[in-house]
């Protein structure tokens, strides 16, 4: 809390409050309820006050505030409890949800009420003396305002952190569930302020790409409702899609290295999509340059899910290459992989800088050794999947 001004009764020039001002302050203290009655009608109808702050509470608060201000202006003793009035007021109004702008407007009305009361209690001859004390009056009001303001902002920060912890815990419960608890789904929808029946984008970034995902959310997804949360060592993004959208807008995450699950049909489908995204993210390496969807990652995901069977599949498909020297084996696999990417002999020759007959000979040699013909779509799919299984098995 900021230190109260002039607690020894002196003004900014070092002069103590005049006896006339002290007498005026004491007179107002004896009739503080009159100040309160003038103040309340001006504040009770402000946006954020009406229907939120009761008349009784407003009276009690105003009475304490005016007593504090008068004592500061007159350099009179201020109790510890009274010094805490601005901080209590700021914190309480933050809890009530009174807008800060309206709160400060209400607090600064104190000056007008006090100044009017002072003018009514002095003769015209004493006006110059009161005018010289205007700075004391304003300093007291400003001290009060600054401390109310600071306490309000501090409490808003505390409430925001608390709400974030609650949101993280509740969303974490949803992500770890099967999504079938309608009460939990409704609670999360309320907390995130989304429609439970909306479509949701679900993306997940490994540790090395989390800043990329945070940056994309901050710069591109500002118009909608998004939630970022750590989950099992990954950063998860849940974003409500626009009403008409059936897919994640490409501009959102196209160049962000992350795992992108299929769209979740409703909030209850988000947990399953998180598990899909987690499976994709677990297969990503540091060379990723954009979003990886399930259609692009199904082979490594499936290979990872096969467990020991993946190694057996790789061995059964590729074991015919084992007798070859490593360089020849690698050359055959390079040719087969390049051909399977395009299905074109011409494209493969351009990619590998070799003759058409060389490509054909390597493909035939691979078929002789393994029994799988790369030019057959079914065999090509088996070979590619076996290669993913081999990479998954490799230490």
C-alpha positions, -999 to +999 in steps of 0.1 A: +000+000+000+012+035-008+021+056+022-006+081+031+004+117+024+011+142+052+003+119+081+019+145+104-005+171+093+019+190+069+012+198+033+036+195+003+054+227+013+061+213+048+035+235+065+010+218+089-027+219+083-041+252+094-063+253+125-092+266+103-088+235+081-087+212+111-118+228+125-135+224+091-125+187+089-137+180+125-170+196+116-174+174+086-164+143+106-192+151+130-216+151+101-201+124+078-235+108+072-245+140+053-215+135+030-225+099+025-261+109+016-248+133-011-224+108-025-246+077-028-271+090-054-242+099-078-226+064-075-255+040-071-266+043-107-232+039-123-227+009-147-214-019-126-227-006-093-264-008-099-276-043-090-241-053-078-233-031-048-261-029-022-272+005-008-261-007+027-227-017+016-223+015-004-231+036+027-207+017+049-179+019+024-185+056+017-186+064+055-152+047+060-137+064+029-148+099+039-135+094+074-101+084+060-100+113+036-110+139+062-084+126+087-057+127+060-067+162+050-067+175+085-035+156+096-055+138+122-046+103+136-055+074+112-060+039+126-045+009+110-079-004+101-088+029+084-055+028+064-066-005+050-098+009+036-086+016+001-070-018-003-101-036+010-123-016-013-102-023-044-100-060-037-137-063-029-148-044-060-126-067-081-144-097-067-177-081-074-167-075-110-172-037-109-153-023-140-121-005-130-131+026-149-163+029-130-146+022-097-121+050-102-149+073-113-167+066-081-137+071-059-128+105-075-163+117-068-151+120-032-133+152-041-164+170-054-185+160-024-158+171+001-150+203-017-187+212-018-191+205+019-161+227+027-174+256+007-208+254+024-192+256+058-170+286+054-176+323+050-165+342+018-136+357+038-122+322+045-122+311+008-086+321+001-074+300+030-094+270+018-081+275-018-046+272-005-056+239+011-070+225-022-038+206-028-041+188+005-076+177-004-066+165-038-036+147-025-057+128+000-082+118-027-054+108-050-037+087-023-070+069-018-075+065-056-040+051-062-043+025-035-078+014-045-064+011-081-034-009-071-053-032-048-079-038-076-052-047-101-034-070-077-066-088-069-076-092-106-042-108-111-047-132-082-082-140-095-068-146-130-042-170-117-067-188-096-091-191-125-063-203-148-054-230-122-090-241-120-094-241-158-062-261-162-073-287-136-108-291-151-096-293-187-069-317-175-097-339-161-115-338-194-084-346-215-077-377-193-113-389-195-133-407-222-154-376-228-186-394-217-193-374-186-219-348-197-215-328-165-177-325-169-181-316-206-207-289-196-184-275-169-155-272-193-177-256-219-189-230-194-153-224-181-139-220-216-170-201-228-175-223-258-205-243-272-201-280-263-215-290-298-189-269-318-162-285-338-127-282-322-092-282-336-068-302-315-030-298-320-001-309-300+035-296-300+066-315-287+089-295-264+111-281-292+082-266-311+060-253-283+071-217-288+061-219-324+026-231-314+022-203-288+033-177-313+007-189-339-020-188-313-011-153-302-008-139-337-034-158-357-061-173-335-070-141-316-106-140-329-118-173-315-117-192-282-085-211-277-069-229-248-033-240-244-023-265-218+006-288-209-003-325-211+020-354-207+050-333-217+034-318-248+016-285-254-020-290-264-041-265-283-079-267-282-095-242-305-132-237-312-138-237-349-160-211-367-196-223-371-194-232-408-159-247-407-156-285-412-118-285-412-091-265-394-084-233-414-051-239-433-037-204-423-039-214-386-011-239-383+002-248-418+038-238-410+038-247-373+056-280-365+028-297-345+006-328-346-028-320-359-057-344-351-089-347-371-116-322-361-133-332-328-171-332-333-180-316-300-162-310-268-168-346-258-147-358-287-117-337-277-101-364-254-100-389-282-084-364-306-059-354-280-048-390-278-045-391-316-025-359-316-002-374-289+004-405-310+013-383-340+035-360-319+055-390-305+066-398-340+078-363-350+114-354-352+133-321-351+131-317-388+094-311-390+085-278-407+047-278-406+016-294-392+015-332-394-020-346-399-030-382-392-032-389-430+005-381-432+016-399-401-005-430-400+024-453-409+048-442-381+018-441-357+007-476-366+042-489-365+047-475-330+014-490-319+023-525-332+049-529-306+070-561-310+049-571-341+065-541-360+099-557-358+086-590-370+068-574-399+100-555-409+120-586-408+095-607-427+093-582-456+129-570-457+150-599-446+158-609-482+181-579-483+202-590-453+229-608-474+236-576-494+265-553-485+252-522-466+258-498-495+239-520-520+210-525-495+208-488-490+208-481-527+179-505-534+159-490-505+166-455-517+153-463-552+122-482-539+113-454-515+118-427-542+097-447-567+069-453-541+067-415-535+057-408-571+049-441-588+068-427-618+100-442-633+108-408-649+104-389-617+126-414-599+154-411-624+153-373-621+154-375-583+182-400-581+202-387-612+204-422-628+193-439-660+158-454-665+172-489-669+191-485-637+159-477-618+141-506-634+169-530-626+170-520-589+132-524-586+134-558-602+163-568-580+144-557-549+114-578-560+136-609-566+152-606-531+120-598-511+091-612-531+074-577-530+070-558-563+073-520-557+053-514-589+022-531-573+003-507-551-005-533-525+031-545-523+044-509-523+022-501-492+035-532-474+071-523-482+067-487-470+050-497-438+077-523-432+103-496-436+085-475-410+084-505-387+122-510-392+129-473-383+106-476-352+125-507-341+159-491-347+176-479-314 
